């Protein structure tokens, strides 16, 4: 894993002022502490930081050039089919100098041009400068594991793995984009292509960008289609699919075991990470090294289960307990994430990666399992809502359920089964609008009610549901409600929250994380299966559970889903309460420039009284306050 940066211009001027490219490269040192490289020529400049994983020799250094120096590449990630590509390219006359995956990408580009992205199996963000064609090619992997930020201005286009590298150029503004702030408060993250600062954007996953003197052309080279290939009631087809799933899981894990440095895995004790560890143990001659994090006891602590499973497969296990004082590292997390990021599981993920790095340089994870195999609880709710929605025609459903939703109280202290406000509201809405409502962290507070008037005016009627609607543009919207929700999670939640969290937290400690469940061949197979094979009644990941049973055992499969969130409710109401009241809600706080502090104080009193659970809101605001102090103030 590495960090890349650079820029291009076509008017004959210098791409960067003296020292700027060096500062950009230096800002990415945590992503690649082992080596650095810079290349400059007329109209282009490329920078690179290297974390050595494959081919530790000088032949793996970047920026890497083809033999005649007319094509150069900087590449962040891993391509797992590079050996197959090499065999094919060598038959076409290409001569290799080393054995890195970077060299295979370089020659594949020479052979196939911009179609190179369709041939890559793995995770990547890369830039290729083609001197002969005078063009810069940028691209990201299908799932969006590896990030790429872009800025344009003054006849230049700049790019970098992290936004902090772009900010090393003094011409890049730190003016907050009001719409990005609205997105952050709504979702807890800023969805692509928008970034928190004006003028900066993210290249979306599965997308390439070609930049020439004439302009730029962006295209999506891959999309996941949720169209069942089999009848859900066909038992023989289901049995064949189970066998195919077993083979694809083994294939995906084994493909990610190649490394010239120590390798291990994250282990929570749940079905996803346990499946990965079990398959690693079957494919390895030595014990798997695992890393696990807990929160010092309680019903949600996963350490006991992780410890037991590690013993069962003979793993060398490492553990860490994250306690409230660990949140003193919030400033470091805000620096590494660049943008405000409101998912509290970033805290344990940060420490999990820190601990894992003491033992290994590469770790496999179970990320993507919930999205691919319908593991989230809200998929059950989507199916229930769809059935209820079909009982009443649209012209009557909207007004009827809308009135009931407005009358229903929002009592968070009641048992979940008695909380009907979200359900009734969703039933009054069209499916895509209902998905946006479910994802909205402020749905019962109201974004407009907490913004200062001038910020509301600057939004100009912007609807924060736009990222949800954009996820369904230029694609065939799945009819099945579970598949529809999976599609949205694959386009929004997974790349913008889960994968951002893992990339930044791991790269903060120079750790590479590989995700077998995000193998695009496995994702395509899962999307072809009827949703009933994944979500069978109240059983999530049903087909995965059947396939994994011989590997992980019944005890692991019986465990309920616990997630990876710290006890944030207790932290906010107890240890962190002074921090909220003395910093965030002070008249001179950074947040007071954008938010109505009196309204926030009122909401805080409601939260502390136990009337409403506003943990998500106040955690997001505390992160924003810390982020603002780090990057603006």
Beta strands, then each sheet from edge to edge (+ up, - down):
strand 1: 2-9
strand 2: 35-41
strand 3: 44-50
strand 4: 64-65
strand 5: 71-79
strand 6: 122-130
strand 7: 135-140
strand 8: 149-153
strand 9: 156-160
strand 10: 200-202
strand 11: 207-212
strand 12: 215-220
strand 13: 263-266
strand 14: 289-294
strand 15: 316-321
strand 16: 362-365
strand 17: 512-515
sheet 1: 2+ 3- 1+ 9- 8+ 10-
sheet 2: 4+ 5- 6+ 7- 11+ 12-
sheet 3: 15+ 14+ 13+ 16+ 17+
end
